Amino acid sequence: MAGRNGRTVRDLRRANRTAVLQRLYFEGPLSRFELGPATGLSSGSVSNVVADLVADGLVEEAGSVESDGGRPRTLLRVAPGSGHMIGVDVGETRVRVELFDLTLTELARAERPLTQQRYDVEVIVGHIRDGIAEVLAAAGLAPERLLGAGVGVPGIVEHTPDRGAVVHGQTIGWDAVPLEALLRAGSPLPDTVPYVIDNGAKTLGQAEMWFGAGRGARNAIVVLFGSGVGASLVTPEAEHGRAVEWGHLTVRVRGRRCRCGALGCLEAYAGAESLLARWREEGGRVPEGTDEETALTALLAAAHPADDDEPDPVALAVLEETAEYLGAGLSDLINLFQPERILIGGWAGLQLGTRFLPAVRRYAASYALRHPAEKVTVELGRLGPDAVTVGAAILPLADFFARGGRRPEPAPDHPAPAWRTALEERAPH
């Protein structure tokens, strides 16, 4: 039965469960007494919801605290083993698969390096399937206990009604790849366990906003700086983030050729791949036969030697130019979106780290409008190289919370009778 605002009793019950679960997840352990003001629910509603969640095994007791003159208050928390998620990062040098419990504690991981044919679709799909099977076996977890498998990928992800998530990854040669359907075919997961696929920069942003340097910010931009560059925009209107193809803004007319095929993209100047290419073109000694992470380590060592050796002026100049392009690109984000915070993550951003950050800040401020530039802070992300997999695992977790901590039910063969639906909606809290 729907109320005046169109919400049914079932909708209200789900919203109340979501409110209690999220408060316990982010702020717990909490007592029932504390949950009332925190959620805005009455004491009776809190008691009913908590009893429901305890019965479902989602919430458990976590000790007690003294109260003012009364009986000790029981503390409650989300039960870590009541759900599990998998996070997958389809990165630039490897496919990383991690298994987490409900509190995002890592239980197992698997990695598959990517070589010359690194973005071959069949290879990527095989790595993801094998990695999922490996982490489940390592933890001794049955596949049906998963809430879902989140996957972060490069490119634009289109969610279609007939083919599921389709990836348009122009820079990696993926043209409308039906990744969700390919993963589902021959999947180690049952049909009741969803694959949730999204842009890698968005999953990075999700992780930093939930658990990292973005906590507490209403307007933030999280930058993924790896072989290329991308970004995720978080606003009150897009609280779960929105991927923006920032790396393909034109920063130089008739400039360097980008991986996407266009000329003068930011990624052609600010990504690690282009940084190393420019070092090689200027005569730098880029190690042969190594991956980008190892080569970038060599570049940093040349520019900032640990001993008393003279720094390599070519390496220093290339790093400075990259910092200027990245700062100029950040100034566009500052002018367009006026964020409170900009966070830089990704393997290259973290590897360049604090040595690189002062120059990036300086250039961002010099190219941006003064007023929004004075209000933004530019920092490194806090979650390290696993941030994309953590964010990918958050995708099914966020959906689980939105359903009030209930797993999706398999579609019935026949629609339920109208009388049964009406009774369910009228059921008491």
Order of alpha helices (4+ residues) and beta strands (2+ residues): alpha-beta-alpha-alpha-beta-beta-beta-beta-beta-alpha-beta-beta-beta-beta-alpha-beta-alpha-beta-beta-beta-alpha-alpha-alpha-alpha-beta-alpha-alpha-beta-alpha-alpha
